[in-house]
Amino acid sequence: MTDTPPLPEGYELSTDPARIDAVRVHHWLSTDAYWALGRSREKQDRAIAGSLNFGVYETVSGEQVAYARVITDRATFGWLCDVYIDRSVRGKGVGSALVAAVRDELGSYGVRRILLATHDAHGVYSRLGFGELEHPEHWMALIFGQ
């Protein structure tokens, strides 16, 4: 397992669902995340409610600056999704620290596999131990439209 990069000074991570700024997360994802453009607030709220949520917050103001959620049974499998880093903190190491924290949390449960999908962040994830599927031909998907 690769090392866990620390959060930059002035930021803290929490898995407390009560701290999630659902309005902010919905805005980020529905307006700026290629995979969730136009997602309704109701759908986003259901996604948050059914997931293990991770937030990164400015220590002083408490303002949320990053988000990730995992769909998991906390025993065998996790799907990392909706990773979003506010544009104002990109390039500061917040995203790498967030994903490493997710990886380490799931690892502590004994999860065997964490999957994710990305169009543009392969380098970020590969530095944290993620790689291509060994046998992608074994995986299938059922897609219910857009």
C-alpha positions in Angstrom: 0.0 0.0 0.0 1.3 3.5 -0.8 1.9 6.1 1.9 -1.0 8.2 3.0 -0.4 11.9 2.2 -1.5 14.1 5.1 -4.1 16.8 4.7 -2.5 20.2 4.2 -2.4 22.3 7.3 -5.7 24.1 7.9 -7.9 21.3 6.8 -9.6 18.4 8.5 -11.4 15.3 7.3 -14.7 14.0 8.7 -17.0 11.1 8.0 -19.8 12.6 10.1 -22.8 12.8 7.7 -24.2 15.7 9.7 -21.3 17.9 8.6 -22.0 17.4 4.9 -23.1 20.6 3.2 -25.6 18.9 1.0 -26.5 22.2 -0.8 -22.8 22.8 -1.7 -22.2 19.2 -2.7 -25.2 19.2 -5.0 -24.1 22.4 -6.6 -20.6 21.1 -7.2 -21.7 17.9 -8.7 -24.8 19.0 -10.7 -23.0 22.0 -12.3 -19.3 21.1 -12.5 -18.8 17.3 -12.4 -19.0 15.7 -15.9 -20.5 12.5 -14.4 -23.3 14.2 -12.5 -24.3 17.3 -14.5 -28.0 18.0 -14.0 -28.4 15.5 -11.1 -31.4 16.5 -9.1 -31.1 17.6 -5.5 -33.5 14.8 -4.4 -31.3 12.2 -6.1 -28.2 13.6 -4.6 -29.7 13.6 -1.1 -30.6 9.9 -1.6 -27.1 9.2 -2.7 -25.6 10.8 0.4 -28.1 9.0 2.7 -27.1 5.6 1.2 -23.4 6.1 1.3 -20.3 6.4 3.5 -19.5 10.1 3.1 -16.2 11.9 3.5 -15.8 15.6 3.7 -12.8 17.9 4.0 -13.3 21.2 5.8 -11.4 24.3 6.5 -10.3 24.1 10.1 -11.1 27.7 11.0 -14.3 28.4 9.1 -15.7 24.9 8.9 -16.4 25.4 5.2 -16.5 22.2 3.2 -13.9 22.2 0.4 -14.0 18.5 -0.8 -16.3 15.5 -0.9 -16.2 11.8 -1.7 -18.7 9.0 -1.1 -18.4 5.3 -1.1 -21.1 2.7 -1.7 -20.0 -0.2 0.5 -21.0 -3.1 2.7 -18.0 -2.2 4.9 -16.8 -5.8 4.6 -15.9 -6.9 1.1 -16.4 -4.2 -1.5 -16.5 -0.4 -2.1 -17.3 1.8 -5.0 -15.6 5.2 -4.7 -17.6 7.9 -6.4 -18.5 11.6 -6.5 -15.0 12.7 -5.6 -15.0 16.5 -5.9 -12.4 19.1 -4.8 -13.5 22.7 -4.8 -11.6 24.7 -7.4 -10.2 27.0 -4.8 -8.1 24.2 -3.2 -7.1 22.1 -6.1 -3.4 21.5 -6.4 -2.9 21.7 -2.6 -2.9 18.0 -1.9 -6.5 17.9 -0.6 -7.7 15.5 -3.2 -4.9 13.0 -2.8 -5.2 13.1 1.0 -9.0 12.6 0.8 -8.7 9.6 -1.5 -6.0 8.1 0.6 -8.2 8.5 3.7 -11.0 6.7 1.9 -8.7 3.9 0.8 -7.3 3.5 4.4 -10.8 3.6 6.0 -12.1 0.9 3.7 -8.9 -1.1 4.2 -9.4 -1.0 7.9 -12.7 -2.9 7.4 -11.0 -5.6 5.4 -12.6 -4.6 2.1 -10.9 -6.6 -0.7 -11.7 -4.3 -3.7 -12.4 -0.7 -4.2 -13.6 0.3 -7.7 -13.9 3.7 -9.3 -14.4 5.2 -12.7 -12.6 8.3 -14.0 -12.1 10.0 -17.4 -9.4 12.3 -16.3 -7.7 11.6 -13.0 -5.9 8.3 -13.6 -2.6 9.8 -12.4 -4.0 10.9 -9.1 -5.5 7.5 -8.4 -2.6 5.5 -9.6 -0.2 7.3 -7.2 -2.5 6.1 -4.4 -2.4 2.4 -5.4 -5.3 2.1 -7.9 -4.7 0.4 -11.2 -6.6 -0.9 -14.2 -8.7 -4.0 -13.8 -6.7 -7.1 -14.2 -9.5 -8.8 -16.1 -11.9 -6.2 -17.4 -13.6 -8.9 -19.5 -14.9 -10.4 -16.3 -16.9 -7.3 -15.4 -20.3 -6.4 -16.7 -22.7 -3.4 -16.3 -26.4 -2.9 -16.6 -27.1 0.7 -17.5 -30.6 2.2 -17.2 -30.2 5.1 -19.7 -28.8 8.6 -18.9 
